[in-house]
Amino acid sequence: MGNKGGTASLLTRPCVIWDGFFCARKICLSGAYIQELERAMSNKVELYDTTLRDGTQQKGISLSVEDKLSITERLDQLGIDVIEGGYAGANPKDDEYFQRVQSLDLKHAQIAAFGNTRRANGEVETDPTLKALLDTQAPILTLVGKSSEYQIRDVLQTSLEENLAMIADSVRYLNGEGRRVFFDAEHFFDGFKMNPEYAIQSLRVAMEAGAERLILCDTNGGTLPSEVAEIVTRIIDELSDDAVIGIHSHNDTDTAVASAIAAVEAGAFQVQGCINGYGERTGNANMVSVIGNLNLKMAISAISDDQLSTLTEVSNFVSERVNRAPFQFQPFVGSSAFSHKGGLHAAATQKSVQAYQHIEPSLVGNSNDVVISELSGRGNIVHRIKEMGLQADLDDADARRIVQHVKDQESKGFSYEGANASFDLVLRRALPNYEAPFDLVDFMVIVENKRRSSFGTGWRNDGEEHPLLSEATVKVRVGEEVHHTAAEGDGPVGALDGALRKSLVDAYPELSAIRLTDYKVRVVNEGVGTGAAVRVVIESSDHKDVWYTVGASSNILEASWLALSDSFEWWLFQNSVVGG
């Protein structure tokens, strides 16, 4: 099943031919080498996602059981082959996950549980980790074992012979219990550089004991892609044809994805990674980028075209679940991955989609974004008008007026360069038949530092510090009706958000899908002191899209309101809740 033949050596002097745009590359080699390359690259790469285990080891990431189950279902829909659910027996949350995941109706993916080999000088039958692995009922058990002489002697503090016995005994025992076993060779690349014979021997004993996959781990993330390719080629040449090799790369040198791709080119069959590159320290290989490169650059159908078109949505969905703002400059799926600021670039892209971007964005569920700023010309505006399908309602004269409006607004502190949704509303508001889905009548925000005591009706004024109370009152007109609501929040913007939602929920219940994911404030003209204008940019998402809105004013609450209301209004138009 594994890709054989050491294809990395075949790619050292490639002649790249492009047959049209967005096609697979072809390598100019002799006939025999071409056949070998095609045979190696035609195999489907196995995708092994470890977001739920290794991904959660990144600082600041914590997932509930419900989060992990939701991500599992979404990864299954994406076409991930193996989903590593967690560390067997490590905590009650992972134990509950392995119990509840069995009730999910997964269509494609298989669940894997992760754990160590037996303890040094211990027995497999009484080893607590091996028992915990079996208790998960996961069909695949991934065992991590040492393959580095240094790690064995100085960290594990046992003999090289005992370490091999730990690997063989554990794999053989779990295999005998009817489970598929994968072997993660920890610190493999570092160990190979120090003692290649022993590192290879650790793989051999695992394979001979019944391990189906041998995953080479760059645990410290310090191996460069060229080294990965060379070592993977050597391993495939050394082991028998039955060996199925995988790659697990960390991103400490910012080359984890490149290392994963290099390993596949060298013959690796399985790629391990995390959605959005989450993981310990600087993260793991970004599974999103791995998939994009396999499907669109290497002609390997890791997932189907339909599944590929959901890649951006999946990336944003997982970002939401881990409570991280999506990285807007992430390759393939970031909101700015296909943005064009320069007028020349925007104009060229309008004529030919391949002019300044490497793929058609819709292939991964993304879209073009022409950045609008005070440097933008009419061409940028016209490009966005056409993208929104508004060219029948806005002519060239309208475009010129919009350009001037943008420049006037930016002189007041607005910036549409990082607020695509607010600019879309600028275009919509220029339409002759534009009708706002709601209008602000009035709002008021109160912040106080004395709250009513829980022991009576009096005010608490005991000299102690207590959390500030923020309360917002909002009057909004929807059609002919005025809705007057109030809400409390952790801060004034949170209170405004809550009050606005309450005002609109009856007319637009769909708005409950919106979540504010980031809030930034910047003083625009700093020399003016407390009277300076401030710019507020709000990032919002709905598990599918991420968008940015802007407001500017000398009053930070007014600037916040402008950005906040834009976010809601844009979403209503974007999701066809209202027309226009």
C-alpha positions, 0 to 999 in steps of 0.5 A: 500500500505504501508509496515505494521507490524514493521519489524525492530523488527523482525530483532533484532536477525537475522540468516543470511544465504548465499545460494551461492554468491550474493544471497538475505539474508534469516532470520531464524524466525518462520513461521508466522514471515517469512510470515510477513517479506516476505509480508513486503519486497515484496512491491516495494519501491517508489523512490522519488528523490530530487536532483533538489531541496534539492540537489541544496541546497548544497554549490557550486551546481547550475543547469541551467534549461537545466541541470535540464531537462537533469537530469530529463530525465536521472532519468526517464530512471533510473526508479525513481518514483517521481522527485521533480523539485524544490521549487514552486514560489521560483525563475524564473528558477524553474518556467521555469522548471515546464513549460518546463518539461511538454513537456518532454516525460517521460516514468515512473516518475511523477513530484512533486513540493515542497512548504510550507503549508499556512501561519499562520492565513492566508487563503488557497485561497489567500496564495501565496505559494499554488497558486505557487504550483498549477501554476506549473501544477505538478501532485504531490504537496509535502507540508512541515509542522512542526511536532516539538513543539519546531520548531512551538513555537520558529521558526514558532512562532504560536500555536500548534493548528494553525499549525495543521490547516495549515497542514489540510487546505493546504492538503485539499485545494490542494487535492480539486484542483485535485492534489496528495498531499504528506506531508513532516513532517519537524523535525519529529524525533526531534519533536517525541522525544520531544512530540510524541503525537503531532508529530503523530497528525501532521501526522493524520491531514495530512492523514485525509485531503487527503495526500497520503504519510506521509514522516518522515524527519530527517531534522537536520540529527542527528537521528541514524538508530536504532532510525529511525527503532524504531520510524518508527515501532511505527508510523506504529503501531499507524496509520491506515492501510491506512497510507503510510510512507516515509523517508527523512534522512540527512547525518549529522551523516554519516548514512543517507543511513543506516537510509533510509534502517532501515526505509524500514526494519521497513515498510516505502514505500517511500525513498527520497534521492539525486543522489550522496548524494548531499544536504544541509550541509553534504547532503541527503541519497545517492539515488545511494547507496539506490538503490544498497542496495535495489536491491542487498542486500534486494531483493527489485526490486526498479528498473529493472536489466537493469536500475541497470546496468546504475547506475554508468553512471547515477552517473557520468552524474549527477556529470558532470551536477553539475560540481563536480568531481565524488567521486572515492571511492563512494560505488557501482559506484566509480571508485575505488569501486572495486579496488584491490591494494595488490597482494594477493587481486588481485590474489584472485579476479582473481580466484574468483570474490567474494574473495574481493568484495561484488558484481559483479561490472557489476551489477551496470555498474562498473568494477574491477580495479587492482591498479598498483604501484611499489609494484605490482607483476606480478599477478596484471599486468597479471590480467589487461592484461586478463581484457583488452583481450590482453592475446593472444598478451602479454605473461609472459615475456612481463608481467615481462618487464611491471613490470620493466617498471612500477618500472622505471617510478615510480622512475621518478615520475610517479604513476599509482596507481591513473592513470588507463587509463595511465597504460592501455596505457602502456599495449597497447604500449607493443603490437607488432602491436601498432600504436598510433592514433596521435604523437606529433611533437612539442608544444610551450606555451606562457604566457604574461601579456600585451594584446592588448588594445581594443581601438587601436593597441598598447600594453596596459602597463598602470601599471594596473593588467590584466589577463594573456594570455596563448597561445599554439601552437601544431603540431600533426601528424595524419597518414601522415598529420601534423596538426599545430594549436593554441589556447588560454586558461585561463591557459597554460594547458587549452591552450594546451587542446584547441590546441590539440582538434583543431589538432584532431577534423577533424580526430576524431570529437568524442573527443568533448565528453571529458571534463577535470574535475580535474587537480592535481600537486604534487612535487615528490622530494621536496628537489631539489627545482625548478628543482624537478620533478612534477607529474600531474594527470588529471581526465577526463570524458564523461558523461559515464566514468571517467578516470585518466592519469598521466605525470611526468617531471621536466617541468610542461608543459611537465608533463601536456602534457603527462597526457593530450595526454594520456587522449585523446588517452585512450578514442579513444581506449576505445570507439573503435574510433581507433583499437588496 
